[in-house]
């Protein structure tokens, strides 16, 4: 690719042409040509937060400024072509940011600064539609916006350029930085003088010829496999399979970094040092200064390799064990006291102060002091009730798996030639005493039997998982829908592969509810094993795979194929904020080999491989909430209802609130899209949309490109449904499975992530221990002390709202578009979300809806939009739907 300098192209002097001109014509031209002064305001942020070289950079920038090496801007005409290149608008005279030396401060905090800028502009060039900026300073700055005040021909109002981009020194780029005004255009409706600039800017973002490791100033969006999770140079135990690009391990694509391959495996990408968080993502995809500050403050506890030895040194009593529930409660009542000042000093030596400060909290010496999770606030025992165990399948942190049982006994879909008979061993005699007088057939006919089924997802991996320190089962939990709308557990099936091999089928045991004696203790353990399955599935599949991982290809494809002035880019862009950055950090410390997830969640080293096997059956169109509910059998079609379905569990908080959110999003998307697309032909003729969808299917989700369920993207309905799904997954679905983590799983006995021994058998020491001291036996079975501390540290971070959170129905700038109709439609969207907030409060206060609060008395607010909240307080609020997968 030949990279050209736009300013040079557009500023070339026109070739002289032989032409006969009368004196009258020449005089007339001189009279009509009018140069005017255009006043503008440029908002920038100079501070690169937590970059302690910033003071020197600011000094050097002042020196450059005094030497005449300044920041220049040139407006691009929308009416007058450049004489040397008639496909582009003519560039105006360069203007410079005024009073840089006196206005920019060296500050500990990141601050916005507004600069005046004055343009000399030929009135005949019409309103500018873009501008070119060159940074001749030493260091980068964040360009937030340019506003031109009272521009003639602009209907007396300002012209806005919303930029939100880091501008590096010009020598870092192979082409000039261009920004467009906030007017949206379909490709074929773009003003002629902008079309080439529009195409060139997209080409720069693809930059397919860029080789080697990408640098922070690069603006390249490209695809890569998940080949950076393992560290094969450390040995075979740290190697992990490449996910993506093969039938065995299909996976969504991630953002390319271009790092070198490892020495021992050319297919695996080398990794950065643990404390180096500078993983490449395009600079504008990185956290804002506020978000990065919050993340650093929260993230110390996730650096497990640093924390493990320090925690181990202060654990007392039985090594790596809680001795009672009181020990666990003490994590919230008190804290662990650091042994001595030397320990603090060691931590300070290896971890930035901003991160360390959050860990030790306010008193300066207490370590890992956790806030009380919501599940314990009302009662310290309500979490153990059967009603709460079942309710959390509808209103907890993983309410997206439960399904209606449509045949009894439950059947398996695993290949019987490979895995033998995997059908359930639950029989009617097991559950009859708990059926409230109903027969199984009556309950099936009345849609009253439900199941939490993790059997097929886990069974193929159990032999390998149980060869480690983990000892767990594949579980099925049967439930009865009662007259009061609550669910009642009927039985839990714990299954293992046959001792003679997987092909011999499953060996299963059935456990039924009991309240007293050792039978009651056994039942509590059975629920714990089911919760372990659900916790692992939640983190790996419901949360990571089905929100974080599947969205990233949409972000990459959108930036590569949709111009920033494309209306669909403007629609979707808020829902991509921070996702590539948080996913890169997840690959770095969470889902990597020996990372936090492998240390704290039961599949261990097989976790990501297992998520790959689930991705094989991922269907984009099934991510639409109504289709998901129909597929799981918890709803039936009803053409007369708003979303075309009717819930079979009336009091299903996630589904009830979710359907209202889904409907509001779809209405907004439909109103927005129909402003720009008047018919299906407009979608078909939109070259950027067609390239976007093709690349998304063939590259971003390339391992599934042959699936027949992909929409053809030939109609307005295709586009509306696809955009609605993208927004739903990135916003509401992620909120539903993310922000409930600490409220419910911050007390790990409620949501254990690991089981370390099998169910005790009568006559064994473990069974005797269970009879004599149930709490000790329970705690010895589930997540041990160190993993508990690490696990709840992580989920506290993941459950936090940032102080710069932008919620569904909010935008980062009121000037995100110049078009009035979309602005009015967006206001209606916000109003509909405010009504939903009121509906949620009303339902939570209605005592007939028992599943909305439950025995633990936690109102269901995970899908409370919080559109009306502009306080920017953040923290563990347990409510609010951020626009994007941003944590």
N, C-alpha and C positions, 0 to 999 in steps of 0.2 A: 504494500500500500504506500502510495506517495503522500506524505503528510505536508500539507501546505499551510502557510500562515494566512489566516483570513484577512487580517489587517493589510498584509502586503498585497493580496489579490485585489481587495476592494479599494485600495488607495493608489493603484497604478494610474499614472497619468494617461488620459485618453489619447489614442493615436489621432493625429491631425488628419482631417479629411478636407479635400479640396471642395470648397463650397462657395457659391456666389451669395453674398449677403448685402442687402441694402443698408445704408446708414440708419434709416428709420427703424429697421428690425433690431439693429444692435442697440440703439437707444432705448427701444421699448423693453428689451430684455433686461437692461441694466435697471430700468425703473421698477420692473415687476419683481425682480429678485430681492428678497427681504430676509435679512439675517436677524434673528431674535435671540434673546437670552432665556434659556430654559433652566429654571431653578429645580434642583433635585435634592433628595436626601438619601444617603446610603447608610444602612445600619450594619455594622460589623461587630464581631467579637474577636478580640485579639488573643485573649488568654487561651492557651492550650492547657487545660486543667491538669494539675499535678505534674506538669512538666517544669521542673525546677531550673531548667535552662531558659525559662521564659524571660527573666529579667535581662539577661544578656541579649536575647533575640530582640527584645523591644529596643534596647540601646542601639543595636546594629541597624534596626529598621529606621531609627531616627537619623543615624548617620547617612544611610542611603537616601533618605528624604532630603536632607540638607545638601547632598551632592546631586540632587536633581533626578535621582532614580526613584520615581514615585509610582503610585497606583493610578493607572489611566483607564478611562472608560470612553467608549465610542458608541454612539447610538447608530442603529441600522434603520435606514429608511424603508417604509412599507410601500412607497409609491414610486420612488425614483431609482431606476436601475443604475448600477455602477457602469460607467462607460466601457470599462475594460472587461466586464463580465456581466452581461445583461440578465443572467439568471439570479443574480444576488442584488440585494438592496445596497444602495450607496452608503458608505460610512461617513458619519459626521466628523467634525474636528475633535481631537482628543481633549477630554477634560480630566481634571485631577481632583482627588479628595483633598479638601481644604483643611488646613490647620492640624495635620496629623501629629506633628511634634508636640503641640500643646494639649491635644485632646486625649491621646492614648496614654493610659496610666499603666504602671506596673503594679498589679494587684494580686493579692492572695486568692481572690475569687474571680471567676469569669464574669466579665461585665460587658454589656452592649454599649456601643458608642455610635452616635449619629453624626455623620459628616455632611456638610453642605457640599454640593457639587454644582457647577454652573456650566451649561453647554451652550456653545454658539451653534445655532441651528438654522438651516435654510428652510423657511416656511413652506416652500414648494415641495419639500421632501416628505411632507405629511407626517402623521403621528408615527413615531418609531415603534417597531414591532419586536425589536431585540436589541441587545447591546453586547459589545465585546469588552472584556476586562483583562487588563494585564497587570500583574503584580511584579514590580521591579525591586521590591524589598528583599531583605535577606530571608524572611520566614513567612509562613502561611498565616492566613487569618480566615475567620468564618464570615462569609457574606450572607447576611440574612435577607436583605431586600434593597431594592432601589425604587423610589417613588418620585415621579415627575409631577409637580404640582400645577394645576390649572393650565394644562396644555391646550393651546388653541386647536380646535378640531377634535378635541377629546371630550366634547360636550361640556366643557367647563370643569370637568372633574379630573382627579388625578389618574395617571397611568401607573399601574403597579407591576413590578417584576418581583415575584416571590422566588428567592434563590435558594436559601438554606443549603449552602455548599461551602466546602473548604477550598480556598484559593491558594495554591502553592506558587512559589516564584515561577515566572514564565519559562525559565529554562528547563523546568521539570516536565513540561508538556510538549508534545509534538504538534499540537494545533492550539489555536486560541480558545479560551473559555468563552462560550456564548450562552446568554440567558434570554429567554423569550418572555414577552408580556403574558399576563395571566388569562389571555383569551384562548379558548379551546377550539381546535379545528380537526375535523376528519382529514385524512391525507389528501383526498381529492378536492377539498374545500380550502386548503391552505393557500394564503396569498402567494402568487407566483414567485415573488422575490424572497420568500421564506422557504420554499420547497427544498432547495439545495442545501441550505443550512440545516434544515430538519433532518435530511438524510445523512448529512455529514456528521452531525452530532450523534446519531444512533451508531454510525460506523465507528466512531471513536470509542463508544462504550463497549462495542463487541471486540474491536482491536484484536482480531484473531491471529495476527502475526506476532503478538507479544510473546517472547520466549523467556525462560528462566523464572526466577522467583519474583513475584509481584511486590512492588514497593508501596508504601503508604500513599504516595501521590498518584499512583496509577488509578485509573478509573475503569478498570476492566471487569466486566461481568462475564464469567464463563463457567463451564460445568466441570465437575470432577467426581470420581467415585469416592466412596467412603473407604479410602485406602490409608488413612492417617490415624486410625484408632489403635493399631498395634505398634509395638516397638521391638521388631524382630532382632535388632542388633543387641538387645539385652538378653536374648535367649529365646528358646522355643516357647517357654511359658508366657512370654509377653507378646508373642506374635498373635495376630488375629486375621481372619479371612477378609479379603477385600469384598466390601458390600457394594453391589451394583455392577452391571456389565456382564452378568453370567446368569444362566437359568437356575443354577443352584442357589445363588445369593443375590436375588434382585433387590434393588433399593432405589429410592429417589436420589437425584443428584444433589450434590452440595456445591458451594462456591469454590472456584479454583483458587489455589494459593501459589502454585508453581514451585513449591519447595522441592529440593533434590530428593531422589529416591534413597532409601536406606542402603547400607552397604551389603547387607545379607539378603535382601529381597528387593529386586528392581521394581516390583509392582507396588511396593509399599512406600508411602511418602514419609520422609523424615519428620521428626517432631521438634517443637521448640522446648526449651527448658521450662520446668513447671511454673516458675514464677514470672516467666515472660508472657505477658498477655497480649503482645503485639502480633496476634495472628492476622494475616491479611484478610480484610474484607474491604471493598471499596470505601474510601474515607467517609463518604456521605452516609454509609450504612452503619457507621460506628455510633456508639452511644453519645448522646449529647453530654455536655459538661456536667449537667446536674445528674443525669442518669449514671454516668461513670463514677461520679463521686458517691452516689448512693450504693452503687454496686461494689465499689472498693470497700466501703464501710461495712457492708453486709458480708462480703465474700471471704473474709479471713477464715471463717470456720470451714470453708470448703477445701482449703488447702490441706488435705488430709495427711499427706506425707510429712508435713511439718508438725501437725497437731498430734498425731498418734503417739509418738514417744513422750510428748509432754503430758498428755492426758494419762497415759499409762503410769507415769511416775507418781501421780497423785491419787490414783484409784486405791481404795483401801479395802479392808475385809477380804472376801473371796475375790481373787483376781478375775477381772473381766465378768463379774456377775453382780446383778442386783440381788440383794438378800431378801427383799420384800417389796411390796408395792409402795410402802412408805419410802424406801430408798429412791424409787422413781419419782414419787411426789416431791421429794426434797430437791429435785432439779429445778422446780418452780418455786418452792417455798424459800429455798436458800440458794446455794450454788456450791461449786467446788472451789475451795480456797487454794490459790497457788502456793506451792511449797515455800518458795523464798524469792527474794529479789533477783537471784541469779536466773531463775526460770523466766521471769519477765524480761530480763536483759537479753537472754538468748532469743526470745521471740521477737523482740524489737530489732535485733540485729539482722534477722532474715526477712522481716515483713514490714512493709511501709507503715508508718505511724497511723495513717488514716484508717487502715484496715485493723490494726491492733486495737485502736481506741474503741471500736465497736465491740470487739470480743470481750474486753475487760469491763465494759459498760461504765457506769458512773462512779463507782467507788474506787476504781483504779487498781484493785488487786483481786477481785473476785472473777473467776473464770467460768465461762459457759453458764451464765445465769439466764434461764429461759422464761419467757412470759407464759402464764398459765393458759394452756389450750382451752378453747371454748367447750370442748367435750367434758371438761372437768369442772367448769365454773358453777354449774348448778348442783352437781352431785359427783362424788368420787366413785360411785358404783353403778350409776345408770347405764354406762357404756357396756356393761356385761349382760344386760337384759336381752332376751331374744327379740323383743320388739325393736330395740335400737339396732341390733345386728342386722335385721331385715330392712329397717327403714333406710339405712345408709345406702342400700342398693338403689333407692329411688331419689334420695336427697343428700347423699354424702359426696365424697370426692370422686367417685367412679360410678355415676348413675347411668352409664351408657352401655352396659353389658347385659343386664337382666333381660330375659326373654320369656315369652309365654310357652309353656309346655304343650305341644300339640299332639304328642303320642306318648303312650306309657307302656313299658318303661322307656326312659330316654335312650335314644340311639346315638351311635357314634358315626362320624363320616370319615374316619381314618380308613386307609386301605387295609382290608382284612388279610390280603395276601402277605402283607409286610408286618402288620401289627396284631394279627389274629382277631379274636372276638373282643371288641372294646365297648360293647353295649353295656348299659347300666345293669347292676345287680339289684337295684332297688325294686322291691315288690310291694303289692298293696298291703300285705300284712305288716310291713315295716311302718307304714304311715297311717294305717286305718285308725289307731287310737287318737290321732291328733287331727282328724279330718273334720271335726265339728259336725259329725253325723252324716257327712256326704260320702258317697262312693267315689272311686277314682273316675269312673265314666261320667257321673253327674258333675263332678268338678271340672273335667275336661269340657263337657258340653256347655257349662256356664262360664267358661273362660276364667277359672279361678286357680289354675295351677301354673306356677311360674318356676323358673330355674335360673340359677347363676352357674353357668357351665364353663369351667376352665379345663375340662378333661382333654379335649382334642388338641388344644393349643400347647399343652405342657407335656403330654404323654411321650411324644417322640424325643424329648430331651431329658426325660427323668433319669434314665440310666446314667447319662453323663453328669447331670447335675448332682445326683446322689453319690457319685464317685468322689466328690469334694467333701468339705466339712458340712455341707448342707444335707439335710435328710428331710425330704418333703414328699408330698403326694400330688396327684392330679385330682381335683375335687369337682364334685357336683353337689349343689345345694338346692333342694326342693322346697318350695314355699306355697302357702295357701293364701289367697286373697280373701280376707274376712269381710263380714257385712259392714264393719265400721271403716273399711277402706285400708286397714293396715295389713301387712304381710306377716304370716306366722311360719317360722321354719318347721318343716316336717321331717327332714332327714338330711344328713350329710354323708356323701359317699367319698371315701378316701381310697384311691387306686394307685397301685404300683405295677411296673412291668413284671411279667412272670419271671421267676428265678431262673428258669431254663432258657430264657431268651424272649425278646420282644414279640417274635412271631407266635408265641404261645398265648398271647392275649394278656388281659389285665387280671390282677388279683385285687379284689376289692373288699372293703369292710364298710358296713352301714352303721351309722350312729344316729340315734334319735334323741329328742329333747328330754332332759332330766334336770331336776333342780337341786336335789339333795344327795349327800353321801358321795362316794367315789364315782357313782354314775354321773352326778352333776359335774364333777371335776373333769371326767372324761368328755362330757358334752362341751364344756368350755374349751378344752383342747381341740376338739373337732372343729369348733367355730374358728379357733385360731389358725388352724391349717387352711381353712377356706379363706380366711382373711389374708394369709401369707400369699396364696395364689392371686387373690384379687389385687393386693398391693403391688406385686411384681407386674401383673398384667397392666395395671393402671399406669405405672411409671413408664414401662417400655412401650406399650401399645397405645392406650387411650391418650396418654399425654405426649410422650416423645414422638412416636411414629405418626400418629393420626392428626397431630397439629404441627409441631415443630418441623419435622422432616418433610412432610408432604407439601408444606407451603413454600419451602425455599425454592424449588424449581419455578414456581409461579413468579417469585420475586426476580429471579435471574432472567427469565424469559421476558417479563414485562419491561425491564430496563434495557434489554437488548433489542426488542422489537417494537415497543410502543414509545413514541416520542413523548416528551414531558408535556407537550401541548395537545396530545391525544386525549379526548374526553374520558376514555376508559382508564388511561393511566391516572388521570386526576381523580377518578372515582376510587381506584384501588390503592393508590400510593400510601394513604394513611394507614392502611392495614398491613403494610410491609415494614413499618418502622421498627428498627432494632433487631429484627428477626435473624438476619444473617450474622450479626454480631453475637447474639446470645447463643446461636447454634455453634458458631466457631468456638466460643468459650466452653460449650458443653462437650465438644469433641476433645477439647484440651484437658479438661479436668473431671468431667462427669461420666461420659460414656466410653472413654478410652480404656485400654487394658490397664488393670490395676487402679482404675479411677474410682470415684466415689460410688457410682452405681454398682460396679462389680463388688465393691467392698460391703455395700449395705443392702443389696436386694438379692433375693435367693438364686436367680439363675446364674449369678456370678459371671465367669468368663464366657458363658454361652448366651448372655443377655442379648447382645446386639444380633447375633446369629439367629436367635429365636425371633426377634422382631422382623428379620428378613423373611422368615418363613410365613409370617402373618401378612406381610406386604404382598405376597403372591396373590392374595385374595382381596386386596384393597380395590374398591370400585369408586371412582370419583363421584358418579351421580348418586351413589348411595349415601354420600355424606350430607345430602340434603336432609334436614331433620325429619320432615314427614316420611320420606322414603326409609330412613333408618328405623323409625318407629314401626312402620309397616313390616319391614324385613324382620325385625325382632318379634313381631306378633303382638306387641303391646298396644297396637292400634289397628283399626279396620277402616276401610274406605267408607267415606260418607260424603257424597258430592254436595250436600246442602251445607256442610260446615265450611268455615273460612279457609282452612288449609286442605280441605278435601278428605280429612280423616277424623276419626273419633277415638279417643283414648278409652281403653278397656279398664285401666286403673285411673279412676277419676282424680284421685289425690296422688298424683305423680309429679312432685314439684319441679323437677328438671324439665319434664316434658311440657307441663302446663305453661310455665314461664317461658321455656324455650320456644314453643310454638308462637307465642305472642311476639317474641323478639324476631324470630324467623319471618313472620308475616310483615313486621315493620321494615325489616331490611329489604325484603323482596319488593314491597310497595315503593320504597325509596329508589331501589335500583331500576324498577320498571319505569317510574316517572322520569328518572334521570336519562336512561337509555333512549326513551321515546322522544326526548328533546332533540337528539342528534340523529337517530335512526328512524326515519319515517316509514320504512318498509324493509322486508327481508333482503331486497336487492342491495340496500345500503350496507348491510352486513357482509354480503357476498363480495361487494366491490371494495371493501375496506382492506387494502393490501396489508396494512400493519396488523390488523386483527387476524387476518388469515395466516400471516407468517408467525405471529405470536402463538396462535393455537397449534399450528403445525410443529413448531419448535418445542412447545411445552410437552406435546405428546411424544414426539420422536426423540427428543434429547432429555428434557427435564425429568420425564417419567418414561424414559426410553425402554426400560425393561418390560413395560406393559403396553407398548405402542400398538401391538396387534390385537388388543382386546376390542371386542365389538361394541362395548358400552360407551366408548368415547363419543361425545356429541360431535356432530359433523360441523358445527358452527356455521350453519347456512341460514339461520333464521334469527329474528329478534328474540324469540323465546329461548333459543340456545344460549345466546349471549347473556340474557337476563338471568337464567338459571345458573350458568357458570359463575357469573360475578356474585350472585347471591351466595352460592356455596363457598366461594373463596372468602367473602367477608364473614360469613357465619363461622367457618372453621377458625379463621384468624382471630376473631373477636370473641363471640359468645361461647363457642365450644371450648376454646382454650381457657377462658375464664372459669367455666364450669368444672373443668378437671384440674385446674391449677390452684386457684386461690383458696380452696377448701383443705389444702394439704395440712397446714399447721393446725387449723381449728380441730380437725379430726385425727390426724396422724402425728401431731406434735406430742401426743401421749401414745407412745409406740405400742404398748399392750393392746390398745384398741385397733391398731392397724400394723401388726408386726410384719416385717419385711423378710424375715429369715426364720426357718425352723431348723433346729440343730439335732434333733433326735426324733425317732418315730414314736407313734402312740405307745405308751407303756403297756406291756402284756401282763395279765394276772400272773403272780408268782415271781415277778422280777423285782429287783431293788428299786427300779424306777416306779413300778406300780405301788410298792409299799410307801415310797416317798410321796407319791400322789395322794395316797390315803391319809398320810400323817401331816403333810404340809403342802397344801395345794398351791399356794402362792410361789413357793420355792420351785416346785416342779414345773409350774407354768412358765416362770421366768427363765428356768434352765432350758426350756424347749424353744422359746422364741429368741428374738434378736438379743445378742449379748450386750454388755455395758458399753464397750467401745463403739461398736457399730450403732448402738442407740444414740450415743452422744453425737456421732458424726451424722447419722441419719436425720435427727431432728434439727441439727445445725443447718443442714442443707435445705430441708423443707421450710424452715423459717425464712431463709433467704428467698426461696422460690415463691413463697406466699405473700411477699411484701409488694405493695404498690409503690412505685417510684414517686418522688415528689414532683416530677414533671409529667406525670401520667396524663394522657389525653384519652378520654373515654368515648365510647360509641355515641355518636351524635354531636361530637365536638371536633373542631379542626384547629390546627396549630396557627392558622392565620385566617382572619375574616375575609382576606382578599385572595383566597385560593382560586377563585375564578372570576372573570369579568362578566360572565353571563348571568343575567338576572333570573331566568327561569330555574336553573339549578340551585341558586341561592334560596329561592322561595321553596323549592321542593325539599331542600335540606332543613329549612326551618320547620317544615311540616314533619319531617322525620324526627327531629328533636322533640317536637310536641308529642308525637306518638310514644316516644320512649319515656317522656315524663308521665304520660297516662299509665304506662306499664309499671313504672315505679309505684304509683298509687295503687294499682291493682295488686302488686306483690305485697305491699304493706297491709292492704285489706285482707288478703288471703291468709297472711301470716297471723293476723289477729282473729281469724275465724276459727273457733275451737273445734268445729266439725272436721277441719282438715288436720288430722292428727300427725300426718307425715311431715307437715311443714315445720314442726318444732321437735316432736318426739320426746322420749323420756329425758333426754339431755337438755331439752329446752334451748335448742339452737335454731332461731328463725332462718328459713331458707332465703338467703340473699345473694347467693353466688351468681345469679343472673339478674340482679338488681343493676340496671345500667349505670346509675350515678351520673347521668348526663347533666344533672343540675349542679354537680359539685365542681366548683372552680377553686377550692381552697388550696389544692396542691399540697395537702398534708402528707399523703402516702402512709405507708406502714401496714400493719396487720389489721385491715378493716373487714375482711371477709365479704366484701361487696365491691361492685364496680366492674364493668366490662371494658377493659382497655381496647383501643382500636386494633391492636396487633398482638402477635406472639412476641412479647418483649421481655419476658423473664422466664 
